[in-house]
Amino acid sequence: MIAVFAAGVFAGGINTIVGSGTLVTFPILLFLGFPALTANVSNNIGLVAGGITGSYGYRKELTGQSATLRRMIPLSFVGSVIGASLLLVLPADAFKAIVPVLIAIALVLVLIGPRLQKRAADRAEGEAAPSWHRWAIAVGVFVAGVYGGYFGAAQGVLLMGILSALSSEPLQRLNGYKNVLSLIVNFVAAVLFILFARDHITWLIVLFIGLGSFLGGIIGAKVGRRIPPNALRALIITIGVVAIVKLIWFS
């Protein structure tokens, strides 16, 4: 349980800064001998606590952004319901095969994001962003919600890739969006698991990951808000590459 708590602290912090905290907690739970479904479900519920503190830590960046969040939160909500339902009824291999592809696409978006943002800034003053940007963000947020409800690892990388490529908002504000949307996804999935998958929940795991991620979310918000945009992009890309390697060669 000490190891689980420590993993929860790290996961809560890295989820707040970038995402992919599940790539820490999930393998540790497997190493300790917990079944994969039990580890995934219990881990998801425990990480909700870190999502709360992480989102609260970015409240300054989210001031005045309620209209944007109101557009995106329902997409994350519905996506999470679908993803969590898939976890309960489908074999894992059917969905996990596409996960590395999604992460790779997200990393490409993170890389080309500055160029796309510069192009948007160079448009004539008062010229609206292309309408397809809003639709693309909506689809991306929904897909990330489905993925996050199903497994969750690197959900933050996927969201940051989509948002940074298609939005002209500052990167730290986008990170705030990511924290709120990830919290919604994890919370909705957690409720569904509690209602329909109680046999796969180990509450001791939930407790220690919850305590750890709660603390990690506080730490991550303090650290993440001080990271310069280029350094944050580099961190996102590094963790995304590690996630792809982990999922392809070590799953």
N, C-alpha and C positions, 0 to 999 in steps of 0.2 A: 504493500500500500504506500510505502514511502516512495518507491519508484513511480507508482501511478500518480501520486501527488506532484512529484517533480516534473513528470511528463505533462501534467495538466497545467502547471505554471508556464512551462515553455510553450505549450500549444496555445494557451490563452494569449500570451504575448505575441507570438508570431502570427496568430490569426488576426489580431488587431492591426499589426503593421503591414502584413502582406496576405496571409492566408496559408493553408496547407498544414495547420497544426495537427490535423488528423493523421498526417504521415509520420508524426512522432508518437502519438498516443496509441493508434491502432496496432502498429507492429509490436510495441511493448506489451500490449494486452495479449497478443497472439503468443509472444515469447513466454509470457507467464502462464500460458496454458488455457486461456479462455477461448471457447469456440468463436469462430469468425463472426457469426451473426450476433451473438451475445456481445462481443467486443464492439461491433459497429453500432448497435442500438444503444448500449449503455454509454459509450463514448459520446454519441450524439446528444444524449440528454444532459450529460455532465458539462459539455462545452457551452450550453446555453448561458450559464452563469458568466463565462468569460465574454460572451457576446454582449451582455448587458453592460458590464463595466467598460468594455472597449468602445461601445457606441456612446456611452455617456462621456467618455474621455474626449470624444470628437464633437461635442455639442457646440463648441465655438465655431467650427468650420461649417456646421449645419444650420446655423442661425439664418432664418429667412428662406430656407430651402424646403419648406413644408409642401409647397405645390409640386415640386419635382418628386419628392418622396411619395406623395399621394398617387402619382402616376405609376411609380415603379413597384410600390409595395404589393398591390394586388397581383401583379405578375409573378413576383417571388412567392406569394402565398399559394396561388394555384399551382405553380410549378412544383413547389415542395410537396403538396398533397399528392400530385401525380408520381413524383419520384419516390416518396416514402411508400406509396402503394405498390409501385413496381418492386421495391426491395422485398416486400412481403409475399409477392406472388410469382416472381420470375427468378430464374437462375442467374447468379451474379455474372457469369461469363458473357451472357447476351448483351449486357450493358457496358461492362468494364472494358470491352474490346475497343470502344470508341473514346474512352477517357483520355488516353495519351494524345489522341488526335486533337481533342478539344483543348487540351492544355497547350499543345504546340501552336495551334491557331491563336490562342490567347497571347502567347509569347511574341508571335509575329506582330500582333496588334500593339503590344507594349512597345516594341521596337519602332514601328512606323508611326506611333501615336504623335510624337513631337512634330513630324513632318505634316501630318494631317491637321494638327492644331495650328501650325504656322500658316497653312493654306487657308484655314478658316479665318485666322486673324488678318490675313492679307485681303480678304474680300472687302468690297466697298462698304463704308460705314452705313449701317442700317440695313444691309442686305441680310436676309434671313438665311440660316443654315439650310442645306438641302433637306427636303421633307423626308427623304429616305433615311437620314441619320436617326430621326426619332423612332421610325419603325424598326430600324436595325437594332437600336438600343433596347427597344421593347422586346424584340425576339430574343436578343442575347440575354437579357435579364430573366426571361421566362426559362430559357434553356439551362441557364446556370441554376435556377431554382429547382428544375427537375433533377439535375445532376446532384445538387447539394442535398436534396431530400433522399436521394438514393444512396450516396456514399459520402460526399462532402469534401474529400481531400482535394486541395487546390481549387476549391470553389472561388476563393478570394482572388486567385491568380486569373481565373477565367473572367470574373467580373471586372477586375482592374484593366485587363486587356481590352475588353469591349468598351468600357467607359472612357479610357484614356485615348482610344483611337477615334472615337466618334463625338466626344464632348470637348468643348473649349474651356471647361471649368478647370481651376487649379487642381493639381494632382492630390493635394492633401484633402481637399473637399471631396474629390472622388473616392478617396480612401474612407472618408466618413460615410458616404453613400454605401460603399461596399460593406462596412461594418453593420449598418442598420439592416440592409437586405439579407446579409448572411445570418443575422440574428433572427429575422423573420422566418427564414427557411429552416434553421435549426429548431426553432421553437415549435413551428407547425409540425415538423417531422416528429419531434419529441412527444407532442400530444398524441399523435396517431400511434406511435409505438407504445405509449402507456395504455392506450385504449385497446389496442389489438395485438400487441406483442409482449405482454407482461411476462410470459414464460422465458423471454430472451433478455430480460433485464436483471442485472446484478447490481443491487442498490448500493453496495459498498463501493463498487467502481464509480457509480454516478456521484456518490458523496465526495470521494477523494479527487476525482477529476474536476468536479464542480468547485471545490474549495481551491484547488490549484489554478484552474482557469480564471476564477474570479480575481485572484491576486495577479495572475499573468496579464489579464485585460487592463488592469490599472497601470501596471508597469509598461505594457506595450503602448498604451495611449500616450504616456509621458515621453517615451523614447521615439515612437513613430512620428509624432508631430514635429520633432526637431530634425528629422532626416531631410536633406535637400532633395529636390525632385529627381535629379540624375542618379543620386545614390539609391533612392527608393526604387527607381526603375531597374537598376542593376541588381538590387536585392530580389525584386520580383522575378526577374529573368533567371537568376541563379537558383532560387527555390523551385521555380517551374521546371528547369532542366533536371534537378534532383528528383522531382516528382515523377517526371517521365521515365527516368532511369529506374526508379524504384518500382513503378507500376509495370514496366515491361519486363525487367530482368529479375526482380526480386519478389514478385507477387505469387 
